[in-house]
């Protein structure tokens, strides 16, 4: 009977270039307990630079590790396994996902998830473009992504949820693997009688163990130096900002020693580690001749390779970090233990040597090794990290049907219709609602844009039922997606502009008048009903000219018209609250001679009119009137109007001192009213 362990019991395999490390353990609160470990070195070069070359041989080695672990577990059979893919064929890209709302909008998790996935698609487009330029027809699958930064209205923000804005965006770091790499790993594992429960990337597995969340605010690089590859991860501002690798590691040094000392691979591996164990080592070459080497000689032989590898790693770190060095570097893995490795890496990065450190058991404080003959060591960072990744995501591949075609997806238990649409190749622009064409125009010299209206988002069904783009999917689902529609084009009339408030109000001959505003579009006057077109140039006119007023009132232009008591011409402007006056023809009739006048007052007016007419024929006329009970004589004109009083009577019109009173013979008079002999004028400011 096998020992009872807490469930789930996690089985992880680190399938490396030189060896396969198997780890079994369980999580208890914040600690991971390792209850079984086994290592199997490859007898042949069945793997090179992290890539499986001989599936059958690797499968045999996996089976061997599996059987050793089952023996340690008192016969308990292992079925599900977590694995990691090497970064040698890893491709990463940062995609910008963004969305602009028609108006200020509350940001929800659905909107955030949408821009995340748009960012993934943008990154995927970059990868496809790279593959096209390289004439590589292989398929790459997204196996995970990390949001580097979020933005609200163009400004960086940590968390978008709950904020209001008109534009949101995300920079998303997405990672991709080719189908054949994942396929060979699956084949080797399945031939050993195991089922892949979770797949991750080796640099992700390593960083989850070696750099805790609280350290990720710092700009740190983690370098996992294995046999065939050196995997690199970069953290900054709380996020993982880059993954990468170089295809150089411990095996490159081994190969140099093979060639220099004419030995087999296993002997060269022993020579490589001499520096850390003893001063000299004896060996036989392939000719059977015995030799003895000092540690110094071996280090000198490997110095050039050591420098080359660390230089490549330093260059890759700078590339992933935006062209500059990092603040510190953690080194894990067997290859990093070579004497001088960390010193060279510090030199090429321009860092103090103490800032580049080989991490050992201190990075595994949250790991308990309950296995005999195994102690905490940075060699086990990646194997343990593979197990820990199981708790973050459980995944494998699955198939769904999209619009009649079978689609293969990398399953991380978080898949949505959006993921299926992207893998199917459904155009991004056909998923989300499309906005109709905008209108761009100028108003009073300033450019303005009116946005088009949003159309309908793609119509989606899962297994015959309506669904949303973020609806979760499962293996075997049948998905139908009809592309989104284009919204209505933007439209706006002159009357809908905020600058257009409807009317201009002024007085005409003491009567209030409301006139509709004029807008000049491309030099032509238009009404409020005019529909604005692209590239229109609009001037919003907040006045009428005298000519426009006559046209609006449908009267013939008059010769003597006054605006605010000043004589005006056709092009003079009438603004809001201005006063317009002209001679009222009906009033003038009272001064015209009549043949039959019975009333004595009418006769007097008639006599004055006749007399005035006779004097007008002589060219000039003299008129005596009273202004504010003071006699005034008017002269020099053929006729006189109320406004002429100002030429002979000292009255300040430059400063308004109240309401202006203008009375003529006891009634209110306009400035254009005709005067007669003996007119009684009152002119003063009433406070």
Secondary structure in CASP SS format (residue, H / E / C, confidence):
PFRMAT SS
TARGET T0000
AUTHOR 0000-0000-0000
METHOD secondary structure of the structure
MODEL  1
X C 1.00
X C 1.00
X C 1.00
X C 1.00
X C 1.00
X C 1.00
X C 1.00
X C 1.00
X C 1.00
X E 1.00
X E 1.00
X E 1.00
X E 1.00
X E 1.00
X E 1.00
X C 1.00
X C 1.00
X C 1.00
X E 1.00
X E 1.00
X E 1.00
X E 1.00
X E 1.00
X E 1.00
X E 1.00
X E 1.00
X E 1.00
X E 1.00
X C 1.00
X C 1.00
X E 1.00
X E 1.00
X E 1.00
X E 1.00
X E 1.00
X E 1.00
X E 1.00
X E 1.00
X E 1.00
X E 1.00
X E 1.00
X C 1.00
X C 1.00
X C 1.00
X C 1.00
X C 1.00
X E 1.00
X E 1.00
X C 1.00
X C 1.00
X E 1.00
X E 1.00
X C 1.00
X C 1.00
X H 1.00
X H 1.00
X H 1.00
X H 1.00
X H 1.00
X H 1.00
X H 1.00
X H 1.00
X H 1.00
X H 1.00
X H 1.00
X H 1.00
X H 1.00
X H 1.00
X H 1.00
X H 1.00
X H 1.00
X H 1.00
X C 1.00
X C 1.00
X C 1.00
X C 1.00
X C 1.00
X C 1.00
X C 1.00
X E 1.00
X E 1.00
X E 1.00
X E 1.00
X E 1.00
X E 1.00
X C 1.00
X H 1.00
X H 1.00
X H 1.00
X C 1.00
X E 1.00
X E 1.00
X E 1.00
X E 1.00
X E 1.00
X E 1.00
X E 1.00
X E 1.00
X E 1.00
X E 1.00
X E 1.00
X E 1.00
X E 1.00
X E 1.00
X E 1.00
X E 1.00
X C 1.00
X C 1.00
X H 1.00
X H 1.00
X H 1.00
X H 1.00
X H 1.00
X H 1.00
X H 1.00
X H 1.00
X H 1.00
X H 1.00
X H 1.00
X H 1.00
X H 1.00
X H 1.00
X H 1.00
X H 1.00
X H 1.00
X H 1.00
X H 1.00
X H 1.00
X H 1.00
X H 1.00
X H 1.00
X H 1.00
X H 1.00
X C 1.00
X C 1.00
X C 1.00
X C 1.00
X C 1.00
X C 1.00
X E 1.00
X E 1.00
X E 1.00
X E 1.00
X E 1.00
X E 1.00
X E 1.00
X E 1.00
X E 1.00
X E 1.00
X E 1.00
X E 1.00
X E 1.00
X C 1.00
X C 1.00
X E 1.00
X E 1.00
X E 1.00
X C 1.00
X C 1.00
X C 1.00
X C 1.00
X C 1.00
X C 1.00
X E 1.00
X E 1.00
X E 1.00
X E 1.00
X E 1.00
X E 1.00
X E 1.00
X E 1.00
X E 1.00
X E 1.00
X E 1.00
X E 1.00
X E 1.00
X E 1.00
X E 1.00
X H 1.00
X H 1.00
X H 1.00
X H 1.00
X H 1.00
X H 1.00
X H 1.00
X H 1.00
X H 1.00
X H 1.00
X H 1.00
X H 1.00
X H 1.00
X C 1.00
X C 1.00
X C 1.00
X E 1.00
X E 1.00
X E 1.00
X E 1.00
X E 1.00
X E 1.00
X E 1.00
X H 1.00
X H 1.00
X H 1.00
X H 1.00
X H 1.00
X H 1.00
X H 1.00
X H 1.00
X H 1.00
X C 1.00
X C 1.00
X H 1.00
X H 1.00
X H 1.00
X C 1.00
X C 1.00
X C 1.00
X C 1.00
X E 1.00
X E 1.00
X E 1.00
X E 1.00
X E 1.00
X E 1.00
X C 1.00
X C 1.00
X C 1.00
X C 1.00
X E 1.00
X E 1.00
X E 1.00
X E 1.00
X E 1.00
X E 1.00
X E 1.00
X C 1.00
X C 1.00
X E 1.00
X E 1.00
X E 1.00
X E 1.00
X E 1.00
X E 1.00
X E 1.00
X E 1.00
X C 1.00
X C 1.00
X C 1.00
X H 1.00
X H 1.00
X H 1.00
X H 1.00
X H 1.00
X H 1.00
X H 1.00
X H 1.00
X H 1.00
X H 1.00
X H 1.00
X H 1.00
X C 1.00
X C 1.00
X C 1.00
X H 1.00
X H 1.00
X H 1.00
X H 1.00
X H 1.00
X H 1.00
X H 1.00
X H 1.00
X C 1.00
X H 1.00
X H 1.00
X H 1.00
X C 1.00
X C 1.00
X C 1.00
X E 1.00
X E 1.00
X E 1.00
X E 1.00
X E 1.00
X C 1.00
X C 1.00
X C 1.00
X C 1.00
X C 1.00
X E 1.00
X E 1.00
X E 1.00
X E 1.00
X E 1.00
X H 1.00
X H 1.00
X H 1.00
X H 1.00
X H 1.00
X H 1.00
X H 1.00
X H 1.00
X H 1.00
X H 1.00
X H 1.00
X H 1.00
X H 1.00
X H 1.00
X H 1.00
X H 1.00
X H 1.00
X H 1.00
X H 1.00
X H 1.00
X H 1.00
X H 1.00
X H 1.00
X H 1.00
X H 1.00
X H 1.00
X C 1.00
X C 1.00
X C 1.00
X C 1.00
X C 1.00
X C 1.00
X C 1.00
X E 1.00
X E 1.00
X E 1.00
X E 1.00
X E 1.00
X C 1.00
X H 1.00
X H 1.00
X H 1.00
X H 1.00
X C 1.00
X C 1.00
X C 1.00
X H 1.00
X H 1.00
X H 1.00
X H 1.00
X H 1.00
X H 1.00
X H 1.00
X H 1.00
X H 1.00
X C 1.00
X C 1.00
X C 1.00
X H 1.00
X H 1.00
X H 1.00
X E 1.00
X E 1.00
X E 1.00
X C 1.00
X C 1.00
X H 1.00
X H 1.00
X H 1.00
X H 1.00
X C 1.00
X C 1.00
X E 1.00
X E 1.00
X E 1.00
X C 1.00
X C 1.00
X C 1.00
X C 1.00
X C 1.00
X C 1.00
X C 1.00
X C 1.00
X H 1.00
X H 1.00
X H 1.00
X H 1.00
X H 1.00
X H 1.00
X H 1.00
X H 1.00
X H 1.00
X H 1.00
X H 1.00
X H 1.00
X H 1.00
X H 1.00
X H 1.00
X C 1.00
X C 1.00
X C 1.00
X E 1.00
X E 1.00
X E 1.00
X E 1.00
X E 1.00
X E 1.00
X E 1.00
X C 1.00
X C 1.00
X E 1.00
X E 1.00
X E 1.00
X E 1.00
X E 1.00
X E 1.00
X E 1.00
X C 1.00
X C 1.00
X C 1.00
X C 1.00
X E 1.00
X H 1.00
X H 1.00
X H 1.00
X H 1.00
X H 1.00
X H 1.00
X H 1.00
X H 1.00
X C 1.00
X C 1.00
X C 1.00
X H 1.00
X H 1.00
X H 1.00
X C 1.00
X C 1.00
X C 1.00
X E 1.00
X E 1.00
X C 1.00
X C 1.00
X C 1.00
X E 1.00
X E 1.00
X E 1.00
X E 1.00
X E 1.00
X C 1.00
X C 1.00
X E 1.00
X E 1.00
X E 1.00
X E 1.00
X E 1.00
X C 1.00
X C 1.00
X C 1.00
X E 1.00
X C 1.00
X C 1.00
X C 1.00
X C 1.00
X E 1.00
X E 1.00
X E 1.00
X E 1.00
X C 1.00
X C 1.00
X E 1.00
X E 1.00
X E 1.00
X C 1.00
X C 1.00
X C 1.00
X C 1.00
X E 1.00
X C 1.00
X C 1.00
X C 1.00
X C 1.00
X C 1.00
X E 1.00
X E 1.00
X E 1.00
X E 1.00
X E 1.00
X C 1.00
X C 1.00
X C 1.00
X E 1.00
X C 1.00
X C 1.00
X C 1.00
X C 1.00
X C 1.00
X C 1.00
X E 1.00
X H 1.00
X H 1.00
X H 1.00
X C 1.00
X C 1.00
X C 1.00
X C 1.00
X C 1.00
X C 1.00
X E 1.00
X E 1.00
X E 1.00
X E 1.00
X E 1.00
X E 1.00
X C 1.00
X C 1.00
X E 1.00
X E 1.00
X E 1.00
X E 1.00
X E 1.00
X E 1.00
X C 1.00
X E 1.00
X E 1.00
X E 1.00
X E 1.00
X C 1.00
X C 1.00
X E 1.00
X E 1.00
X E 1.00
X C 1.00
X C 1.00
X C 1.00
X C 1.00
X E 1.00
X C 1.00
X C 1.00
X C 1.00
X C 1.00
X C 1.00
X E 1.00
X E 1.00
X E 1.00
X E 1.00
X E 1.00
X C 1.00
X E 1.00
X E 1.00
X E 1.00
X H 1.00
X H 1.00
X H 1.00
X H 1.00
X H 1.00
X H 1.00
X H 1.00
X H 1.00
X C 1.00
X C 1.00
X C 1.00
X C 1.00
X C 1.00
X C 1.00
X C 1.00
X E 1.00
X E 1.00
X E 1.00
X C 1.00
X C 1.00
X E 1.00
X E 1.00
X E 1.00
X C 1.00
X C 1.00
X C 1.00
X C 1.00
X E 1.00
X E 1.00
X E 1.00
X C 1.00
X C 1.00
X C 1.00
X E 1.00
X E 1.00
X E 1.00
X E 1.00
X C 1.00
X C 1.00
X H 1.00
X H 1.00
X H 1.00
X H 1.00
X H 1.00
X H 1.00
X H 1.00
X C 1.00
X C 1.00
X C 1.00
X C 1.00
X C 1.00
X C 1.00
X C 1.00
X C 1.00
X H 1.00
X H 1.00
X H 1.00
X H 1.00
X H 1.00
X H 1.00
X H 1.00
X H 1.00
X H 1.00
X H 1.00
X H 1.00
X H 1.00
X H 1.00
X H 1.00
X H 1.00
X H 1.00
X H 1.00
X H 1.00
X H 1.00
X C 1.00
X C 1.00
X E 1.00
X E 1.00
X E 1.00
X E 1.00
X E 1.00
X E 1.00
X E 1.00
X C 1.00
X C 1.00
X E 1.00
X E 1.00
X E 1.00
X E 1.00
X E 1.00
X E 1.00
X E 1.00
X E 1.00
X C 1.00
X C 1.00
X C 1.00
X E 1.00
X H 1.00
X H 1.00
X H 1.00
X H 1.00
X H 1.00
X H 1.00
X C 1.00
X C 1.00
X C 1.00
X C 1.00
X C 1.00
X C 1.00
X C 1.00
X C 1.00
X C 1.00
X C 1.00
X C 1.00
X E 1.00
X E 1.00
X E 1.00
X E 1.00
X E 1.00
X E 1.00
X C 1.00
X C 1.00
X E 1.00
X E 1.00
X C 1.00
X C 1.00
X C 1.00
X C 1.00
X C 1.00
X E 1.00
X C 1.00
X C 1.00
X C 1.00
X C 1.00
X C 1.00
X E 1.00
X E 1.00
X E 1.00
X E 1.00
X E 1.00
X E 1.00
X E 1.00
X C 1.00
END
